[in-house]
Amino acid sequence: MRSMAAIAGAVLILRMVVAVPAENLTVRLPGVAVTQIHASFACGAEGVAMGLPAGPFTVEYLNAGENHLAVLPVHGQALIFTNVISGSGARYAAGRYIWWDAGARGVTLSVEGDGHQQANCHLVKKQ
């Protein structure tokens, strides 16, 4: 009987842990300096159709040693994109989304899958 009560208590605690959403994420990289850059972009109607906010939005870039991340708001949620190999520029991927800053060729968000969707974006402000 005691073991049943312990199991029930553990299940209740697990449900409480799962039900509480985390608002922050901490990744420890001892001895590695972290730089943080905020940049505002606008992508027009194509970007809005793909889930980006209407009007300017902020992208947060986090660089720590060989780790390079970009955090973008897609469909009202923060998606974490990680830097992947590209022929030129900085290319980041999150699931089926690609955020690519190709320098002089511009910045795009593309979605792989049911037909290739792409939004051309432009930098509004870098902080």
CORLINKA-V513974 format. One record per residue. N is the residue number from 1. PHI is phi in whole degrees, 0 to 359 (NA if undefined). BURIAL is + if it has 9 or more other C-alpha atoms within 8 Angstrom, else -. Layout:
# CORLINKA-V513974
n:N phi:PHI burial:BURIAL
n:N phi:PHI burial:BURIAL
This chain:
# CORLINKA-V513974
n:1 phi:NA burial:-
n:2 phi:297 burial:-
n:3 phi:293 burial:-
n:4 phi:295 burial:-
n:5 phi:294 burial:-
n:6 phi:295 burial:-
n:7 phi:295 burial:-
n:8 phi:299 burial:-
n:9 phi:295 burial:-
n:10 phi:295 burial:-
n:11 phi:296 burial:-
n:12 phi:297 burial:-
n:13 phi:296 burial:-
n:14 phi:299 burial:-
n:15 phi:297 burial:-
n:16 phi:293 burial:-
n:17 phi:294 burial:-
n:18 phi:292 burial:-
n:19 phi:285 burial:-
n:20 phi:268 burial:-
n:21 phi:286 burial:-
n:22 phi:277 burial:-
n:23 phi:259 burial:-
n:24 phi:229 burial:-
n:25 phi:233 burial:-
n:26 phi:242 burial:-
n:27 phi:240 burial:-
n:28 phi:268 burial:-
n:29 phi:230 burial:-
n:30 phi:305 burial:-
n:31 phi:78 burial:-
n:32 phi:248 burial:-
n:33 phi:285 burial:-
n:34 phi:248 burial:-
n:35 phi:247 burial:-
n:36 phi:233 burial:-
n:37 phi:233 burial:+
n:38 phi:247 burial:+
n:39 phi:222 burial:+
n:40 phi:260 burial:+
n:41 phi:231 burial:+
n:42 phi:226 burial:+
n:43 phi:233 burial:+
n:44 phi:74 burial:+
n:45 phi:297 burial:-
n:46 phi:297 burial:+
n:47 phi:294 burial:+
n:48 phi:298 burial:+
n:49 phi:297 burial:-
n:50 phi:267 burial:+
n:51 phi:111 burial:+
n:52 phi:279 burial:+
n:53 phi:295 burial:+
n:54 phi:286 burial:+
n:55 phi:83 burial:-
n:56 phi:298 burial:+
n:57 phi:220 burial:+
n:58 phi:262 burial:+
n:59 phi:250 burial:+
n:60 phi:257 burial:+
n:61 phi:257 burial:+
n:62 phi:238 burial:+
n:63 phi:238 burial:+
n:64 phi:216 burial:+
n:65 phi:61 burial:-
n:66 phi:271 burial:-
n:67 phi:261 burial:+
n:68 phi:227 burial:+
n:69 phi:235 burial:+
n:70 phi:227 burial:+
n:71 phi:249 burial:+
n:72 phi:238 burial:+
n:73 phi:275 burial:+
n:74 phi:233 burial:+
n:75 phi:53 burial:-
n:76 phi:78 burial:-
n:77 phi:236 burial:-
n:78 phi:281 burial:-
n:79 phi:255 burial:+
n:80 phi:263 burial:+
n:81 phi:260 burial:+
n:82 phi:246 burial:+
n:83 phi:293 burial:+
n:84 phi:232 burial:-
n:85 phi:297 burial:-
n:86 phi:217 burial:-
n:87 phi:289 burial:-
n:88 phi:204 burial:-
n:89 phi:74 burial:+
n:90 phi:248 burial:+
n:91 phi:245 burial:+
n:92 phi:236 burial:+
n:93 phi:230 burial:+
n:94 phi:217 burial:+
n:95 phi:59 burial:-
n:96 phi:267 burial:-
n:97 phi:265 burial:+
n:98 phi:234 burial:+
n:99 phi:249 burial:+
n:100 phi:231 burial:+
n:101 phi:260 burial:+
n:102 phi:261 burial:+
n:103 phi:64 burial:-
n:104 phi:296 burial:-
n:105 phi:280 burial:-
n:106 phi:102 burial:+
n:107 phi:245 burial:+
n:108 phi:225 burial:+
n:109 phi:246 burial:+
n:110 phi:230 burial:+
n:111 phi:236 burial:+
n:112 phi:273 burial:+
n:113 phi:129 burial:-
n:114 phi:297 burial:-
n:115 phi:72 burial:-
n:116 phi:275 burial:-
n:117 phi:261 burial:-
n:118 phi:212 burial:+
n:119 phi:238 burial:+
n:120 phi:273 burial:+
n:121 phi:238 burial:+
n:122 phi:222 burial:+
n:123 phi:288 burial:+
n:124 phi:262 burial:+
n:125 phi:199 burial:-
n:126 phi:242 burial:-
n:127 phi:243 burial:-
